[in-house]
């Protein structure tokens, strides 16, 4: 799988993220502080990674900033992106299973390397669920992406 990764800071957990993804056999495309010379502001680099997913250049993305909040907000502004800020494995599993999230947001401040591994394990193990209510919720979100109304 091709995964875009962005971070506004060149922190050890961001470097570990790239390494862990490559160790899992994924092709990694870096943005922000992980790519010398690129704009490392969280809004810009998160958008770049999210646009890779929306355009089909990457299958998924992981966006990082100090808390993960700004990165998730910026990514979610890109139509077709469903970014989830995950601080634990249970949330990562649910984000994939119930929300079919295609972008994982990680906070650099509180995510340790062991916790990062747990989150990635859950993220890549879970797949999109087929529950009818979950699918309708996703269809609703897709209509919102198009500027449509809720109903």
Secondary structure, DSSP 8 states (H G I E B T S, - for coil): -EEEEEESS--HHHHHHHHHHHHTT-EEEEEETTSTTS---HHHHHHHHHHHHHTTS-SEEEEEESSSHHHHHHHHTSTT--EEE-SSHHHHHHHHHTT---EEEEETTT--HHHHHHHHHHHHH------HHHHHHHHHHHHHHTT----
